[in-house]
Every structure is written in structure tokens, then in C-alpha cells.
Amino acid sequence: MPSLKNNIYAVTLLFIFNGCLFGSWAAKVPFFKQSFGLDEQTLSIFLLLLALGAVVSFPLAGKLSDKLGVQAVSKLAYVLYPIPFISLALSSNSIALAVSLFCFGFLHGAMDVVMNSWAAKTESLSNRKLMPFFHAMFSLGAGIGAAGAVLFIWAGASTLMHFVIVSALFVPFYMLFHQSGLITLVAASTQASSATSHATLPKVFLVSIGLIAMSCALGEGAIADWSAVIMRQAFATDMSFAAWAYAVFSIFMVLARLLGHVFIEKCGVSQTVRGCALFSLVGVLIIILVQSPALALVGFALMGIGYSVVVPLVFSKAASINEHKSGVAIAFVAAFAYGGMLCGPVVIGVLAHHTSLKEALYLLAILPVYIFITAYLLSPKYRIS
């Protein structure tokens, strides 16, 4: 029986690593937009290439994980992920940037699949809800990446130096885990799961909660890629201040995820989700209506709280439907979550091109309404008939 603690350490590293590289990229989007002279619509097309790379990677990463195991594929993704990340900074023209973004999205999506699969298997070894914690580690990594971008900008470092240093910082952790044997096989009940692989899952219910995840993830994806641009364009801030938008969003998200269990225990799942929906609604309205950059940061903080525990709770609910088919159920709703995460930046970009960035954000004020109305579906007391 492998050590549960070892698996938690390994999965935590993957979530922090993935979040840090993605957060570093997100904070530097205005730099790439300015350097390559991209308008909102053109930037949306480039972001779509990143999304397309991730979508292409999903089935391939799933097949490799089944054949080689999530641990082997995770280590491979860990080694390869920094390559397209650094190549972004090396891009000298639009074609090179497009190829780098596609490859970066491919490795980001592949790591998303394998690390969430590993997280689900690890959670199955425990009697605790670990998914919110792991997602908190992604947010922590993203916040560290975005905040680190601020420091590199203040120091006057080039984007290439920035991305190389961030990637290099994770090399010792890989060597430590690899040499100490922390990355061990997860003894999850995959045989029991495959024995009931033909069991029927309630697809209508999964679609309903999948849309909750999509509504949340769409906003999260939009903020990841557009927050710094919004601060630069709508509030006329400099690049270092603009980078704080995603940093504040991520920091408050990780704090809310780490403290989420307290509110879940006191208020219940449904009320916690409804509260999150209200936080995200108020946050986006502040960003739309105010003129002060400082107040806008408050809006991003509230949105970070609002988007914090919803998707992890959707994953937990999906996994609880059928313990032998938990992986299949999680994969089903994860497709909605990742679809929202990847489509969010593109949708906001297209809307902004035809209206304005602030007006495009009204979409993010509509989505919390669905989350608020359907929050009861995530309650452990709700039974699927």
C-alpha cells in the first residue's frame, strides 16, 4: 500500500507547478499584446490557439495515462512543460508565438488531465475531501507566478530571463521527489472501477452540474487572460500594477479554498455555493462600474473568493454518484470546466472587440445567477433519482 502522504506531496507539487507557469504567462499577456501589436480580436485568436492545444491534448493525455499510469505521464509533462513556456519568450514573430502558444496549451492541458486524475485517485485513498486543497495549490502557484511577474518587471528583467528562472526553480523539486521515491504508484481501486465500467451514469444530472463548473471556470479563465489587460486598458495602469489584478484574484482564491471547509461545515454545501455566486456577482459589478484601479482590485479579490470552491465541489459531487465510476464522472464534468476555462478568454475578447472590455464583463455577471439557482444540486443530501 503506497503512502497517502507521498501521493499528496507529489500531486501538490504538480498543481503548484502548473499554476505557477500559467500565472506567470497570464500576468505577461499585456507585454505580448503590446510587443506584437495585437488588438482584442487578434489576441483572442492567439488565445484560442492555446485553448486548441489543450483540447487536443485531453484525449492523448488520457490514453497515455491509462497505458503508462498517471505518475509516469505526470513526470513526462513536468519535464516538457517548461519548453513551450520558455519558447513564448523566444518568439520573434507572430508565427513563432502562435506555435509556442499551441504547444504551451497542449502541455498545460495534458498536465491538467493527469494531475486531476491523480488527485481523484489520491482522494479515493483518503476519507477527506482533498480536491479543494489541490485546487488551492494551483491557485497558490498561479498567485506566486503572477506576483513574481511583478517583481521581475520592477527589476527590469527580460521576459526570457523571467521564464527561464521560474522554470529552473522547479528543477530541484523534481529531483528531490524523483530521488526520494515520493512519486509512487497509487493503489486506487482501478480494477473495481473497470469491473463496473458499463454502469450507467445520470448524464442529465452530470450536464447540469457540469454547467455549474463551466459557469465558474469561464469566468476564471477570462480573468486569467484578461485581468491585466483590463487594468491596463480600462484603468490606465502601468504593467506592474496591472499584474496585481490576477495576483490578487489568485491569492484570495487560494485563501478561500484553504478556508472553504470551515464554511462548508457551518453553512452546508448549497449555502456556501450560493454565497460564492454572490461574491463573484458583486466583484464583477465593482470592476464594471468603478473608475478607481484600487477598487477594481477589490472586485478581483471578491471574484477570487466567488470562484474558489465551486469547481472542486462539483468534482466531489460527480465522484460521489458512483464510487466505481468516479473517474468517468469527474472526467465528464471536467470537460465542461476546462471548456469554460478555455473558451472564457476567447468569448470576452470577441465581445470586447464589438463593445468594450467593461461591457464584455457583463457576461460574467449573468453566469453567477445559474450557479445560485442550481446550487442545491451539489448538496450531499440531494439524491439523483
C-alpha positions as CSV (number, residue, x, y, z in Angstrom):
1,M,0.0,0.0,0.0
2,P,1.7,3.2,-1.1
3,S,1.9,6.2,1.3
4,L,-1.1,8.6,1.0
5,K,1.1,11.3,2.3
6,N,3.6,10.7,-0.5
7,N,0.9,11.0,-3.2
8,I,-0.4,14.2,-1.6
9,Y,3.1,15.7,-1.8
10,A,3.5,14.7,-5.4
11,V,0.1,15.9,-6.6
12,T,0.5,19.2,-4.6
13,L,3.8,19.8,-6.5
14,L,2.1,19.3,-9.8
15,F,-0.7,21.7,-9.0
16,I,1.7,24.4,-7.8
17,F,4.0,23.9,-10.8
18,N,1.1,24.1,-13.3
19,G,-0.4,27.1,-11.6
20,C,2.9,29.0,-11.4
21,L,3.8,28.7,-15.1
22,F,0.2,29.6,-16.1
23,G,0.1,32.5,-13.7
24,S,3.5,33.8,-15.0
25,W,2.1,33.7,-18.5
26,A,-1.2,35.3,-17.6
27,A,0.5,38.3,-15.9
28,K,2.6,38.9,-19.0
29,V,-0.3,38.9,-21.5
30,P,-0.2,42.7,-21.8
31,F,3.5,42.5,-22.7
32,F,2.9,40.1,-25.5
33,K,-0.2,42.1,-26.7
34,Q,1.9,45.3,-26.8
35,S,5.1,43.7,-28.3
36,F,3.2,42.0,-31.2
37,G,0.8,44.9,-31.7
38,L,-2.3,42.8,-31.1
39,D,-5.8,44.2,-30.8
40,E,-8.5,42.4,-28.7
41,Q,-9.8,40.2,-31.6
42,T,-6.3,39.2,-32.7
43,L,-5.3,38.4,-29.2
44,S,-8.4,36.3,-28.8
45,I,-7.3,34.2,-31.8
46,F,-3.9,33.6,-30.3
47,L,-5.6,32.6,-27.0
48,L,-7.8,30.3,-29.0
49,L,-4.7,28.5,-30.2
50,L,-3.7,28.0,-26.6
51,A,-7.1,26.6,-25.9
52,L,-7.0,24.4,-29.0
53,G,-3.7,22.9,-27.9
54,A,-5.2,22.0,-24.6
55,V,-8.3,20.4,-26.2
56,V,-6.1,18.3,-28.5
57,S,-4.1,17.1,-25.5
58,F,-7.0,15.8,-23.5
59,P,-7.7,12.5,-25.2
60,L,-4.0,11.9,-25.8
61,A,-3.1,12.5,-22.2
62,G,-6.0,10.3,-21.1
63,K,-4.8,7.4,-23.3
64,L,-1.2,7.7,-22.2
65,S,-2.3,7.8,-18.5
66,D,-4.2,4.6,-19.0
67,K,-1.3,2.9,-20.7
68,L,1.6,4.2,-18.7
69,G,0.0,5.4,-15.5
70,V,-0.7,9.0,-14.2
71,Q,2.6,9.1,-12.4
72,A,4.8,8.4,-15.5
73,V,2.8,10.8,-17.7
74,S,2.9,13.4,-14.9
75,K,6.7,13.2,-14.7
76,L,7.0,13.5,-18.5
77,A,4.7,16.5,-18.6
78,Y,6.7,18.1,-15.7
79,V,9.9,17.9,-17.8
80,L,8.4,19.0,-21.1
81,Y,6.0,21.8,-19.9
82,P,8.8,24.5,-19.4
83,I,9.9,24.1,-23.1
84,P,7.0,25.8,-24.8
85,F,6.7,28.2,-21.8
86,I,10.3,29.5,-22.4
87,S,9.7,29.4,-26.2
88,L,7.0,32.0,-25.7
89,A,9.7,34.5,-24.6
90,L,11.9,33.4,-27.6
91,S,9.2,34.1,-30.2
92,S,10.4,36.7,-32.7
93,N,7.3,36.8,-34.9
94,S,3.6,36.1,-34.8
95,I,4.0,32.6,-36.3
96,A,6.5,31.6,-33.7
97,L,4.3,32.9,-31.0
98,A,1.3,31.0,-32.4
99,V,3.2,27.7,-32.4
100,S,4.5,28.3,-28.9
101,L,1.0,29.1,-27.6
102,F,-0.4,25.9,-29.1
103,C,2.4,23.8,-27.6
104,F,2.1,25.6,-24.3
105,G,-1.7,25.0,-24.3
106,F,-1.0,21.3,-25.2
107,L,1.3,20.7,-22.2
108,H,-0.9,22.8,-19.9
109,G,-4.0,20.7,-20.9
110,A,-2.1,17.4,-20.6
111,M,-0.9,18.2,-17.1
112,D,-4.4,19.3,-16.1
113,V,-5.8,15.9,-17.1
114,V,-3.1,13.8,-15.4
115,M,-2.9,15.9,-12.2
116,N,-6.6,15.9,-11.7
117,S,-6.8,12.2,-12.4
118,W,-4.0,11.6,-9.9
119,A,-5.8,13.9,-7.4
120,A,-9.0,11.9,-7.7
121,K,-7.1,8.6,-7.2
122,T,-5.4,10.1,-4.1
123,E,-8.7,11.4,-2.7
124,S,-10.1,7.9,-3.1
125,L,-7.4,6.6,-0.7
126,S,-8.5,9.2,1.9
127,N,-11.6,9.8,3.9
128,R,-11.2,13.6,3.4
129,K,-12.2,15.9,0.6
130,L,-8.8,16.7,-0.9
131,M,-9.8,18.2,-4.2
132,P,-10.4,21.8,-2.8
133,F,-6.9,21.7,-1.3
134,F,-5.3,20.6,-4.5
135,H,-7.1,23.3,-6.4
136,A,-6.0,25.8,-3.8
137,M,-2.4,24.7,-4.6
138,F,-3.0,25.6,-8.3
139,S,-4.3,29.0,-7.2
140,L,-1.3,29.4,-4.9
141,G,1.0,28.6,-7.8
142,A,-0.8,31.0,-10.1
143,G,-0.7,33.8,-7.5
144,I,3.1,33.2,-7.0
145,G,3.6,33.2,-10.7
146,A,1.7,36.5,-11.2
147,A,3.3,38.2,-8.1
148,G,6.7,37.0,-9.4
149,A,6.0,38.7,-12.7
150,V,5.5,42.0,-10.8
151,L,9.0,41.6,-9.2
152,F,10.7,40.7,-12.5
153,I,9.1,43.8,-14.1
154,W,10.2,46.0,-11.3
155,A,13.7,44.6,-11.6
156,G,13.7,45.3,-15.4
157,A,14.4,41.6,-16.2
158,S,13.6,40.4,-19.7
159,T,10.7,38.0,-20.3
160,L,13.2,35.3,-21.3
161,M,15.2,35.6,-18.1
162,H,11.9,35.7,-16.1
163,F,10.6,32.5,-17.7
164,V,13.9,30.6,-17.5
165,I,14.3,31.4,-13.8
166,V,10.8,30.4,-13.0
167,S,11.2,27.1,-14.8
168,A,14.6,26.5,-13.2
169,L,13.3,27.0,-9.7
170,F,11.2,23.8,-10.0
171,V,14.1,21.5,-11.2
172,P,15.3,20.8,-7.6
173,F,11.8,19.8,-6.6
174,Y,11.6,17.3,-9.4
175,M,15.0,15.8,-8.5
176,L,14.0,15.7,-4.8
177,F,10.8,13.8,-5.5
178,H,12.3,11.5,-8.1
179,Q,15.3,10.5,-5.9
180,S,13.3,10.1,-2.7
181,G,10.7,7.9,-4.3
182,L,7.8,10.1,-3.4
183,I,6.2,9.6,-6.8
184,T,4.9,6.2,-6.2
185,L,2.1,4.2,-7.8
186,V,-1.3,4.9,-6.5
187,A,-3.2,1.8,-5.3
188,A,-6.6,3.2,-6.3
189,S,-9.3,0.6,-7.0
190,T,-9.0,0.8,-10.7
191,Q,-9.9,-2.9,-11.1
192,A,-13.1,-2.4,-9.3
193,S,-13.8,0.6,-11.4
194,S,-13.2,-1.2,-14.6
195,A,-15.4,-4.1,-13.5
196,T,-18.3,-1.8,-13.5
197,S,-17.2,0.3,-16.5
198,H,-20.6,-0.3,-18.2
199,A,-22.6,1.1,-15.3
200,T,-25.0,3.9,-16.3
201,L,-24.3,7.4,-15.1
202,P,-27.1,10.1,-14.9
203,K,-26.0,12.2,-17.8
204,V,-28.7,14.8,-17.4
205,F,-27.6,15.4,-13.9
206,L,-23.9,15.5,-14.8
207,V,-24.6,18.0,-17.5
208,S,-26.5,20.2,-15.0
209,I,-23.6,20.3,-12.5
210,G,-21.1,20.4,-15.4
211,L,-22.7,23.7,-16.4
212,I,-22.1,25.0,-12.9
213,A,-18.5,24.2,-13.3
214,M,-18.5,25.8,-16.8
215,S,-20.1,28.9,-15.5
216,C,-17.4,29.3,-12.8
217,A,-14.5,28.2,-15.0
218,L,-15.5,30.5,-17.8
219,G,-15.1,33.5,-15.5
220,E,-11.9,32.2,-14.0
221,G,-10.4,31.7,-17.5
222,A,-11.5,35.1,-18.6
223,I,-9.9,36.8,-15.6
224,A,-6.7,34.7,-16.0
225,D,-6.0,36.1,-19.5
226,W,-7.8,39.5,-19.4
227,S,-7.4,40.8,-15.9
228,A,-4.0,42.5,-16.6
229,V,-5.3,43.8,-19.9
230,I,-8.4,45.2,-18.2
231,M,-6.3,47.1,-15.7
232,R,-4.0,48.5,-18.5
233,Q,-6.8,49.4,-20.9
234,A,-9.8,50.3,-18.8
235,F,-8.0,51.8,-15.8
236,A,-4.8,53.1,-17.5
237,T,-2.4,51.5,-15.0
238,D,1.2,50.6,-15.7
239,M,2.3,47.0,-16.4
240,S,3.5,46.3,-12.8
241,F,0.2,47.4,-11.3
242,A,-1.8,45.6,-13.9
243,A,-0.1,42.3,-13.0
244,W,-1.5,42.7,-9.5
245,A,-5.0,42.0,-10.8
246,Y,-4.5,38.3,-11.4
247,A,-2.2,38.1,-8.4
248,V,-4.9,39.5,-6.0
249,F,-7.5,37.3,-7.7
250,S,-5.4,34.2,-7.2
251,I,-4.3,35.0,-3.7
252,F,-7.9,35.4,-2.4
253,M,-9.0,32.3,-4.3
254,V,-6.4,30.2,-2.6
255,L,-7.2,31.6,0.8
256,A,-10.9,30.9,0.3
257,R,-10.2,27.4,-0.9
258,L,-8.0,26.7,2.2
259,L,-10.7,28.1,4.5
260,G,-13.6,26.7,2.5
261,H,-14.1,23.6,4.6
262,V,-15.0,25.9,7.6
263,F,-17.9,27.5,5.8
264,I,-19.0,24.2,4.3
265,E,-19.1,22.6,7.7
266,K,-21.1,25.5,9.2
267,C,-23.3,26.6,6.3
268,G,-23.5,23.5,4.2
269,V,-22.5,23.0,0.6
270,S,-25.5,24.6,-1.1
271,Q,-25.3,27.8,1.0
272,T,-21.6,28.0,0.5
273,V,-22.0,27.8,-3.2
274,R,-24.8,30.4,-3.2
275,G,-22.5,32.7,-1.2
276,C,-19.7,32.2,-3.7
277,A,-22.1,33.1,-6.5
278,L,-23.0,36.4,-4.8
279,F,-19.3,37.2,-4.2
280,S,-18.5,36.7,-7.9
281,L,-21.5,38.8,-8.9
282,V,-20.6,41.7,-6.7
283,G,-17.0,41.5,-7.7
284,V,-17.6,41.8,-11.4
285,L,-20.1,44.6,-10.9
286,I,-17.5,46.6,-9.0
287,I,-14.9,46.2,-11.8
288,I,-17.5,47.3,-14.4
289,L,-18.9,50.3,-12.5
290,V,-15.9,51.9,-10.7
291,Q,-13.2,54.1,-12.1
292,S,-10.6,53.5,-9.4
293,P,-7.9,50.9,-10.0
294,A,-7.6,50.2,-6.3
295,L,-11.4,49.5,-6.1
296,A,-11.0,47.3,-9.2
297,L,-8.5,45.2,-7.2
298,V,-11.2,44.7,-4.6
299,G,-13.5,43.4,-7.3
300,F,-10.9,40.9,-8.5
301,A,-10.4,39.8,-4.8
302,L,-14.2,39.2,-4.5
303,M,-14.3,37.3,-7.7
304,G,-11.4,35.1,-6.5
305,I,-13.5,34.2,-3.4
306,G,-16.6,33.6,-5.6
307,Y,-14.8,31.2,-7.9
308,S,-12.9,29.4,-5.2
309,V,-14.6,26.2,-4.1
310,V,-17.4,25.7,-6.7
311,V,-15.5,23.6,-9.2
312,P,-13.9,21.3,-6.6
313,L,-17.3,20.8,-5.1
314,V,-18.7,19.9,-8.5
315,F,-15.9,17.3,-8.9
316,S,-16.6,15.9,-5.4
317,K,-20.3,15.6,-6.2
318,A,-19.7,13.9,-9.5
319,A,-17.3,11.4,-7.8
320,S,-19.9,10.6,-5.2
321,I,-22.5,9.4,-7.7
322,N,-20.9,6.0,-8.2
323,E,-17.7,5.1,-6.4
324,H,-16.8,2.6,-9.1
325,K,-17.3,5.2,-11.9
326,S,-15.9,8.3,-10.1
327,G,-13.1,8.8,-12.6
328,V,-15.5,8.7,-15.5
329,A,-17.9,11.1,-13.8
330,I,-15.1,13.5,-12.9
331,A,-13.8,13.4,-16.5
332,F,-17.3,14.2,-17.8
333,V,-17.8,17.4,-15.7
334,A,-14.1,18.3,-16.1
335,A,-14.7,18.6,-19.8
336,F,-17.3,21.3,-19.0
337,A,-14.9,23.0,-16.6
338,Y,-12.0,23.1,-19.0
339,G,-14.3,24.1,-21.8
340,G,-15.3,27.1,-19.8
341,M,-11.8,27.9,-18.7
342,L,-10.5,27.8,-22.3
343,C,-13.5,29.5,-24.0
344,G,-13.8,32.3,-21.4
345,P,-10.8,34.4,-22.7
346,V,-12.0,34.0,-26.3
347,V,-15.6,34.9,-25.6
348,I,-14.6,38.0,-23.7
349,G,-12.2,39.0,-26.4
350,V,-14.8,38.8,-29.1
351,L,-17.4,40.7,-27.1
352,A,-14.8,43.3,-26.2
353,H,-13.9,43.8,-29.9
354,H,-17.6,44.6,-30.7
355,T,-18.3,46.6,-27.5
356,S,-15.7,47.3,-24.8
357,L,-13.8,45.3,-22.2
358,K,-16.0,46.5,-19.4
359,E,-19.2,45.8,-21.3
360,A,-18.0,42.3,-22.2
361,L,-17.7,41.6,-18.5
362,Y,-21.5,41.7,-18.1
363,L,-21.4,38.1,-19.3
364,L,-19.6,37.3,-16.1
365,A,-22.5,38.9,-14.1
366,I,-25.0,36.6,-15.7
367,L,-23.3,33.3,-15.0
368,P,-23.4,33.5,-11.2
369,V,-27.2,33.6,-11.4
370,Y,-27.2,30.0,-12.8
371,I,-24.8,28.9,-10.1
372,F,-27.0,30.4,-7.4
373,I,-30.2,28.8,-8.7
374,T,-28.7,25.3,-9.1
375,A,-26.5,25.2,-6.0
376,Y,-28.9,22.7,-4.4
377,L,-27.7,20.0,-6.8
378,L,-24.3,19.9,-5.1
379,S,-25.7,19.2,-1.7
380,P,-24.7,15.8,-0.3
381,K,-28.3,15.4,0.7
382,Y,-29.5,15.7,-2.9
383,R,-30.2,12.3,-4.3
384,I,-30.2,11.5,-8.0
385,S,-33.4,9.7,-8.9
